[in-house]
């Protein structure tokens, strides 16, 4: 029974009904796993973007979206980008020894090294302290004026993290990240994690992908583009002198993608597909 106190009297309505305008009326309750639509910012499909994680951020580019590190840039950089769509990068699946909060992660949550990335180790994403620290990072994103976040390394289960992480573990963690971002009014990008696209497309607002042209995986991003969501893609070159050749090879090969060419340093250099 649903018991409501109205106008000094008690009105009992049957289960599945509420008291309104002098009568018990029925209502439909959302399933427990279904939330109302979340109104957050996300880039428009086809948006132009710059992704710069290292070095002093060049804020002068005429693009729709900037994706920058959550911690490193000074407030002046963040202030200069408030008229752009601002996506803030942080690693949600790896520990980085240079971050200010590095000592707060419990030793038992630190796994194997990330191949090719000195100072990084996989995290046990099932750990409550890890999740508390990620929630704190999302609070930082709000305080810095981010419109959305890019949680990186959210596919540890497909690597060798040093923990027995399952597909279900990763899916649950990624959905938790999306929910936590949305609760704070932040949009959220799915970073790579191509094997879980169908499971996650409804909960993530856009996707950021690396090297889908190189690995012939761009067609899989249609899960997002067919849903009317932006797909921001980066392809890499070892030598910037090769950037134009790379652009010639990857541009205009798949519709609906916002593709840029970058170096592995993710510095200010960028060449965008038209």
Secondary structure, 3 states (H helix, E strand, C coil): CEEEEECCEEEEECCCEEEECCEEEECCCCCCCCCCCCCCCCCCCCCCEEEECCCCCCCCCCCCEEEEECCCCCHHHHHHCCCCEEEEEEECCEEECCCCCHHHCCHHHEEEECCCCCCEEEECCCCHHHHHHHHHHHHHHHHCCCCEEEEECCCHHHCCCCCCCCHHHHHHHHHHHHHHHHHCCCEEEEECCHHHHHHHCCCCCEEEEECCCCCCCHHHHHHHHCCCCCEEEEEEECCHHHHHHHHHHHCCCCCCEEEEEEECCCCCCCEECC
